[in-house]
Amino acid sequence: RVESVERVSDDQFRIAVKERAERGRANERVRELLAVYCKVPIQAVRIVRGHRAPNKYIAIKGHAG
């Protein structure tokens, strides 16, 4: 599998991770990739909704777009 972050629109991303969706590992990797992409600390990236779903609502503190 290849990891990637692709901006689909102003407020949507398509993210692929290598981690399996077990014990929050994939969600944590999503947070890490978005933090790097948006140049913010990982603590600024929070999954608000969709922890167990493929589509997630994520808040990024300190990122203007």
C-alpha positions in Angstrom: 0.0 0.0 0.0 1.1 3.5 -0.7 0.4 6.4 1.7 -0.9 9.6 0.2 -2.7 12.9 1.0 -4.6 14.4 -1.9 -6.6 17.6 -1.6 -10.0 17.0 -3.3 -11.5 20.4 -2.6 -11.1 23.3 -0.1 -12.3 21.2 2.8 -11.9 17.6 1.6 -8.9 15.3 1.4 -8.4 11.7 0.2 -6.0 10.0 2.4 -4.5 6.5 2.1 -2.5 4.9 5.0 -0.6 1.6 5.4 -1.9 1.0 8.9 -4.7 -1.4 9.5 -7.9 -0.1 11.1 -7.1 -1.8 14.4 -6.9 -0.1 17.8 -6.9 3.4 16.3 -3.7 2.9 14.4 -5.1 4.0 11.0 -6.7 7.1 12.6 -3.5 8.0 14.3 -1.6 7.7 11.0 -4.3 9.9 9.3 -3.6 12.5 12.0 0.1 12.3 11.5 -0.1 12.7 7.7 -2.5 15.6 7.9 -0.3 17.3 10.5 2.7 17.1 8.1 0.6 18.2 5.1 -0.8 21.2 7.0 2.5 22.0 8.8 0.9 21.9 12.2 1.7 19.8 15.3 -0.1 16.5 15.5 -1.9 17.8 18.7 -3.6 20.3 16.4 -5.3 17.6 14.3 -8.4 16.1 15.9 -10.9 13.6 14.6 -14.3 15.0 15.5 -16.6 12.4 13.9 -16.2 9.1 12.1 -13.6 7.3 14.3 -14.9 4.0 13.0 -16.0 5.1 9.5 -14.0 5.6 6.3 -15.3 9.2 6.0 -14.2 11.4 8.9 -14.8 15.0 10.0 -11.4 16.4 11.2 -10.7 19.7 12.9 -7.2 21.3 12.4 -6.4 24.0 14.9 -4.3 26.8 13.5 -4.7 25.9 9.9 -6.5 28.5 7.7 -6.9 26.4 4.6 
